[in-house]
């Protein structure tokens, strides 16, 4: 019996039950397994994959949609992976073309590595920004912040969702409401009883990731990061919009180092919606 060609293998929806297969695919490409993150993405978003006739996955990606379920306003594409043994055979292009077709007129966004950027450009994505990944052990110090932060409670959820809608734009209730279970710490910043920022700290392999990071201004963002860092002995990692130069400089002063840059790319929209001045870091680059 002949082995079907890659172009004949069907694309299917992935489920929460595919976490291990997705983690195996990540590992195959030299990425961390990130099972915790895969679990969130495959429940809050829509995964697409191609099964290998020899077992495992040929390729996978996830799309997290925001806005009304019946009429999404934005789709964030992430975790686009092709098994090493099937690389450079057009599989990634086929999967991305399928995802774009499924999205219809919904604008799409993604964070592209330098290796992936040429393919996305060929598919019509345009660079609209950049994010810098920083990583390292956070060293406390410096002047005390006058911004008050505290652990988030269930009573804060409505205010967090209102602030997130102001800053992010399209509704992402289905993702934000998962943060208390997904993250190890969720903190809010407030002034005169009003919420002015929030941030989560979630486990990813040997690091803790800061994201999302939504704040009124840079000082509020610093206070939230410092308060989250105080509760972990792991290295921190986060992806900061490069326009937030002051925050990036401060993080590097506090011991984090620049690891990589990703291009923020859009398809079907000239820029991301919302207020970038208060959007410092995504939940994860895979979900926007």
One Martini backbone bead per residue (centre of mass of N, CA, C, O) as a GRO file, in nm:
protein
  288
    1UNK     BB    1   0.095   0.036   0.025
    2UNK     BB    2   0.079   0.358  -0.030
    3UNK     BB    3   0.196   0.663   0.058
    4UNK     BB    4   0.071   0.947   0.120
    5UNK     BB    5   0.077   1.254   0.039
    6UNK     BB    6   0.093   1.556   0.184
    7UNK     BB    7  -0.144   1.682   0.002
    8UNK     BB    8  -0.356   1.440   0.104
    9UNK     BB    9  -0.358   1.520   0.385
   10UNK     BB   10  -0.562   1.596   0.626
   11UNK     BB   11  -0.728   1.857   0.785
   12UNK     BB   12  -0.769   1.905   1.137
   13UNK     BB   13  -0.902   1.916   1.440
   14UNK     BB   14  -0.799   2.003   1.743
   15UNK     BB   15  -0.753   1.890   2.081
   16UNK     BB   16  -0.688   1.838   2.410
   17UNK     BB   17  -0.583   1.542   2.324
   18UNK     BB   18  -0.320   1.682   2.154
   19UNK     BB   19  -0.095   1.786   2.343
   20UNK     BB   20   0.131   1.571   2.316
   21UNK     BB   21   0.165   1.592   2.009
   22UNK     BB   22   0.240   1.894   2.014
   23UNK     BB   23   0.485   1.865   2.203
   24UNK     BB   24   0.642   1.677   2.017
   25UNK     BB   25   0.662   1.880   1.785
   26UNK     BB   26   0.817   2.093   1.933
   27UNK     BB   27   1.061   1.913   2.002
   28UNK     BB   28   1.138   1.846   1.706
   29UNK     BB   29   1.205   2.178   1.666
   30UNK     BB   30   1.341   2.281   1.949
   31UNK     BB   31   1.115   2.325   2.134
   32UNK     BB   32   0.933   2.354   2.382
   33UNK     BB   33   0.667   2.179   2.499
   34UNK     BB   34   0.433   2.341   2.644
   35UNK     BB   35   0.168   2.203   2.770
   36UNK     BB   36   0.021   2.430   2.918
   37UNK     BB   37  -0.021   2.610   2.670
   38UNK     BB   38  -0.159   2.410   2.483
   39UNK     BB   39  -0.407   2.371   2.662
   40UNK     BB   40  -0.517   2.655   2.630
   41UNK     BB   41  -0.525   2.683   2.316
   42UNK     BB   42  -0.715   2.419   2.271
   43UNK     BB   43  -0.961   2.560   2.437
   44UNK     BB   44  -0.965   2.875   2.340
   45UNK     BB   45  -0.908   2.756   2.062
   46UNK     BB   46  -0.810   2.657   1.722
   47UNK     BB   47  -0.699   2.360   1.601
   48UNK     BB   48  -0.455   2.252   1.352
   49UNK     BB   49  -0.397   1.936   1.169
   50UNK     BB   50  -0.152   1.685   1.058
   51UNK     BB   51  -0.130   1.359   1.003
   52UNK     BB   52   0.087   1.100   1.035
   53UNK     BB   53   0.115   0.786   0.900
   54UNK     BB   54   0.360   0.727   1.127
   55UNK     BB   55   0.286   0.928   1.332
   56UNK     BB   56   0.174   1.194   1.453
   57UNK     BB   57   0.274   1.517   1.339
   58UNK     BB   58   0.326   1.725   1.073
   59UNK     BB   59   0.121   1.961   1.172
   60UNK     BB   60   0.059   2.291   1.339
   61UNK     BB   61  -0.206   2.510   1.476
   62UNK     BB   62  -0.340   2.822   1.621
   63UNK     BB   63  -0.664   2.986   1.673
   64UNK     BB   64  -0.753   3.297   1.825
   65UNK     BB   65  -1.064   3.427   1.889
   66UNK     BB   66  -1.223   3.756   1.868
   67UNK     BB   67  -1.526   3.820   1.977
   68UNK     BB   68  -1.782   3.724   1.833
   69UNK     BB   69  -1.846   3.405   1.753
   70UNK     BB   70  -2.006   3.466   1.472
   71UNK     BB   71  -1.805   3.749   1.455
   72UNK     BB   72  -1.504   3.791   1.434
   73UNK     BB   73  -1.237   4.050   1.478
   74UNK     BB   74  -1.000   3.837   1.558
   75UNK     BB   75  -0.701   3.645   1.465
   76UNK     BB   76  -0.467   3.437   1.636
   77UNK     BB   77  -0.160   3.310   1.535
   78UNK     BB   78  -0.005   2.994   1.642
   79UNK     BB   79   0.212   2.736   1.650
   80UNK     BB   80   0.377   2.701   1.384
   81UNK     BB   81   0.430   2.360   1.277
   82UNK     BB   82   0.691   2.146   1.137
   83UNK     BB   83   0.825   1.871   1.080
   84UNK     BB   84   1.143   1.812   1.002
   85UNK     BB   85   1.084   1.577   0.784
   86UNK     BB   86   0.868   1.807   0.637
   87UNK     BB   87   1.037   2.026   0.555
   88UNK     BB   88   1.027   2.214   0.272
   89UNK     BB   89   0.714   2.101   0.137
   90UNK     BB   90   0.451   2.306   0.186
   91UNK     BB   91   0.291   2.267   0.457
   92UNK     BB   92   0.276   2.548   0.585
   93UNK     BB   93   0.130   2.683   0.351
   94UNK     BB   94  -0.120   2.503   0.351
   95UNK     BB   95  -0.211   2.563   0.641
   96UNK     BB   96  -0.226   2.875   0.620
   97UNK     BB   97  -0.427   2.884   0.385
   98UNK     BB   98  -0.653   2.742   0.536
   99UNK     BB   99  -0.683   2.941   0.770
  100UNK     BB  100  -0.750   3.188   0.595
  101UNK     BB  101  -1.003   3.063   0.470
  102UNK     BB  102  -1.159   3.019   0.739
  103UNK     BB  103  -1.158   3.332   0.820
  104UNK     BB  104  -1.193   3.510   0.582
  105UNK     BB  105  -1.257   3.847   0.689
  106UNK     BB  106  -1.082   3.803   0.926
  107UNK     BB  107  -0.851   3.935   1.094
  108UNK     BB  108  -0.495   3.881   1.119
  109UNK     BB  109  -0.246   3.763   1.359
  110UNK     BB  110   0.121   3.764   1.425
  111UNK     BB  111   0.425   3.613   1.536
  112UNK     BB  112   0.738   3.639   1.374
  113UNK     BB  113   0.993   3.483   1.276
  114UNK     BB  114   1.251   3.509   1.065
  115UNK     BB  115   1.181   3.232   0.926
  116UNK     BB  116   0.858   3.292   0.883
  117UNK     BB  117   0.816   3.569   0.737
  118UNK     BB  118   0.829   3.506   0.427
  119UNK     BB  119   0.571   3.338   0.413
  120UNK     BB  120   0.372   3.554   0.520
  121UNK     BB  121   0.428   3.758   0.298
  122UNK     BB  122   0.326   3.574   0.064
  123UNK     BB  123   0.026   3.569   0.216
  124UNK     BB  124  -0.012   3.900   0.302
  125UNK     BB  125   0.154   3.980   0.530
  126UNK     BB  126   0.222   4.261   0.754
  127UNK     BB  127   0.432   4.470   0.903
  128UNK     BB  128   0.347   4.652   1.231
  129UNK     BB  129   0.572   4.528   1.432
  130UNK     BB  130   0.745   4.474   1.756
  131UNK     BB  131   0.900   4.220   1.965
  132UNK     BB  132   1.064   4.159   2.283
  133UNK     BB  133   1.242   3.908   2.426
  134UNK     BB  134   1.272   3.854   2.776
  135UNK     BB  135   1.528   3.718   3.010
  136UNK     BB  136   1.539   3.646   3.368
  137UNK     BB  137   1.652   3.753   3.668
  138UNK     BB  138   1.498   3.937   3.901
  139UNK     BB  139   1.607   4.252   4.036
  140UNK     BB  140   1.558   4.412   4.295
  141UNK     BB  141   1.490   4.770   4.308
  142UNK     BB  142   1.490   5.085   4.372
  143UNK     BB  143   1.242   5.278   4.373
  144UNK     BB  144   0.960   5.315   4.520
  145UNK     BB  145   0.640   5.252   4.454
  146UNK     BB  146   0.316   5.425   4.433
  147UNK     BB  147   0.187   5.164   4.335
  148UNK     BB  148  -0.091   4.968   4.386
  149UNK     BB  149  -0.087   4.619   4.468
  150UNK     BB  150  -0.276   4.305   4.419
  151UNK     BB  151  -0.456   4.045   4.448
  152UNK     BB  152  -0.679   3.892   4.276
  153UNK     BB  153  -1.030   3.865   4.257
  154UNK     BB  154  -1.343   3.774   4.177
  155UNK     BB  155  -1.443   4.079   4.196
  156UNK     BB  156  -1.239   4.180   3.953
  157UNK     BB  157  -1.330   4.062   3.678
  158UNK     BB  158  -1.510   4.283   3.555
  159UNK     BB  159  -1.286   4.505   3.552
  160UNK     BB  160  -1.085   4.352   3.379
  161UNK     BB  161  -1.268   4.324   3.129
  162UNK     BB  162  -1.308   4.626   3.080
  163UNK     BB  163  -1.010   4.701   3.047
  164UNK     BB  164  -0.943   4.500   2.820
  165UNK     BB  165  -1.142   4.616   2.611
  166UNK     BB  166  -1.012   4.895   2.592
  167UNK     BB  167  -0.718   4.786   2.506
  168UNK     BB  168  -0.765   4.541   2.300
  169UNK     BB  169  -1.089   4.535   2.215
  170UNK     BB  170  -1.170   4.263   2.158
  171UNK     BB  171  -1.329   4.015   2.295
  172UNK     BB  172  -1.167   3.794   2.575
  173UNK     BB  173  -1.322   3.628   2.795
  174UNK     BB  174  -1.241   3.323   2.727
  175UNK     BB  175  -0.945   3.389   2.832
  176UNK     BB  176  -0.945   3.562   3.097
  177UNK     BB  177  -1.119   3.351   3.268
  178UNK     BB  178  -0.859   3.145   3.269
  179UNK     BB  179  -0.632   3.276   3.446
  180UNK     BB  180  -0.670   3.168   3.740
  181UNK     BB  181  -0.594   2.868   3.645
  182UNK     BB  182  -0.333   2.921   3.461
  183UNK     BB  183  -0.213   3.088   3.679
  184UNK     BB  184  -0.018   3.169   3.967
  185UNK     BB  185  -0.059   3.487   3.913
  186UNK     BB  186  -0.291   3.765   3.995
  187UNK     BB  187  -0.276   4.118   3.933
  188UNK     BB  188  -0.353   4.444   4.061
  189UNK     BB  189  -0.405   4.789   3.986
  190UNK     BB  190  -0.471   5.084   4.196
  191UNK     BB  191  -0.684   5.392   4.213
  192UNK     BB  192  -0.921   5.493   4.404
  193UNK     BB  193  -1.065   5.201   4.338
  194UNK     BB  194  -0.926   5.183   4.052
  195UNK     BB  195  -0.851   5.018   3.773
  196UNK     BB  196  -0.503   5.030   3.603
  197UNK     BB  197  -0.427   4.713   3.616
  198UNK     BB  198  -0.291   4.394   3.483
  199UNK     BB  199  -0.141   4.064   3.574
  200UNK     BB  200   0.034   3.766   3.476
  201UNK     BB  201   0.166   3.444   3.607
  202UNK     BB  202   0.311   3.177   3.416
  203UNK     BB  203   0.393   2.853   3.354
  204UNK     BB  204   0.712   2.767   3.163
  205UNK     BB  205   0.874   2.541   3.254
  206UNK     BB  206   1.151   2.722   3.397
  207UNK     BB  207   0.943   2.957   3.382
  208UNK     BB  208   0.797   3.287   3.407
  209UNK     BB  209   0.524   3.444   3.262
  210UNK     BB  210   0.447   3.768   3.149
  211UNK     BB  211   0.095   3.751   3.096
  212UNK     BB  212  -0.069   3.984   3.072
  213UNK     BB  213   0.013   4.350   3.019
  214UNK     BB  214  -0.188   4.593   3.176
  215UNK     BB  215  -0.151   4.959   3.162
  216UNK     BB  216  -0.161   5.296   3.205
  217UNK     BB  217   0.160   5.282   3.257
  218UNK     BB  218   0.485   5.227   3.319
  219UNK     BB  219   0.473   5.233   3.631
  220UNK     BB  220   0.252   5.020   3.649
  221UNK     BB  221   0.403   4.795   3.505
  222UNK     BB  222   0.638   4.778   3.704
  223UNK     BB  223   0.472   4.708   3.957
  224UNK     BB  224   0.359   4.443   3.851
  225UNK     BB  225   0.622   4.296   3.792
  226UNK     BB  226   0.748   4.317   4.076
  227UNK     BB  227   0.513   4.167   4.222
  228UNK     BB  228   0.546   3.901   4.067
  229UNK     BB  229   0.854   3.846   4.118
  230UNK     BB  230   0.828   3.817   4.437
  231UNK     BB  231   0.677   3.511   4.384
  232UNK     BB  232   0.959   3.407   4.246
  233UNK     BB  233   1.250   3.182   4.148
  234UNK     BB  234   1.219   3.227   3.859
  235UNK     BB  235   1.253   3.306   3.560
  236UNK     BB  236   1.175   3.555   3.343
  237UNK     BB  237   0.918   3.613   3.084
  238UNK     BB  238   0.877   3.838   2.796
  239UNK     BB  239   0.674   4.041   2.556
  240UNK     BB  240   0.769   4.353   2.420
  241UNK     BB  241   0.681   4.632   2.299
  242UNK     BB  242   0.917   4.840   2.152
  243UNK     BB  243   0.770   5.115   2.227
  244UNK     BB  244   0.852   5.028   2.531
  245UNK     BB  245   1.142   5.143   2.619
  246UNK     BB  246   1.139   5.190   2.927
  247UNK     BB  247   1.066   4.904   3.014
  248UNK     BB  248   1.298   4.756   2.879
  249UNK     BB  249   1.527   4.903   3.028
  250UNK     BB  250   1.435   4.819   3.313
  251UNK     BB  251   1.451   4.511   3.279
  252UNK     BB  252   1.759   4.515   3.217
  253UNK     BB  253   1.840   4.645   3.490
  254UNK     BB  254   1.693   4.384   3.642
  255UNK     BB  255   1.831   4.123   3.450
  256UNK     BB  256   1.724   4.118   3.175
  257UNK     BB  257   1.737   3.970   2.844
  258UNK     BB  258   1.773   3.971   2.521
  259UNK     BB  259   1.665   3.712   2.283
  260UNK     BB  260   1.428   3.824   2.082
  261UNK     BB  261   1.264   3.892   1.770
  262UNK     BB  262   0.934   3.987   1.661
  263UNK     BB  263   0.701   4.005   1.414
  264UNK     BB  264   0.426   4.197   1.360
  265UNK     BB  265   0.142   4.057   1.183
  266UNK     BB  266  -0.094   4.138   0.922
  267UNK     BB  267  -0.435   4.049   0.799
  268UNK     BB  268  -0.681   4.280   0.699
  269UNK     BB  269  -0.504   4.498   0.870
  270UNK     BB  270  -0.306   4.774   0.955
  271UNK     BB  271  -0.379   4.710   1.265
  272UNK     BB  272  -0.423   4.690   1.580
  273UNK     BB  273  -0.635   4.707   1.806
  274UNK     BB  274  -0.661   4.945   2.030
  275UNK     BB  275  -0.420   5.029   2.307
  276UNK     BB  276  -0.082   5.027   2.302
  277UNK     BB  277  -0.004   5.212   2.553
  278UNK     BB  278  -0.145   4.966   2.750
  279UNK     BB  279   0.004   4.739   2.578
  280UNK     BB  280   0.284   4.548   2.673
  281UNK     BB  281   0.178   4.236   2.690
  282UNK     BB  282   0.107   3.932   2.613
  283UNK     BB  283   0.012   3.638   2.705
  284UNK     BB  284   0.096   3.531   2.413
  285UNK     BB  285   0.216   3.518   2.096
  286UNK     BB  286  -0.001   3.289   2.016
  287UNK     BB  287  -0.266   3.497   2.127
  288UNK     BB  288  -0.213   3.821   2.185
   0.00000   0.00000   0.00000
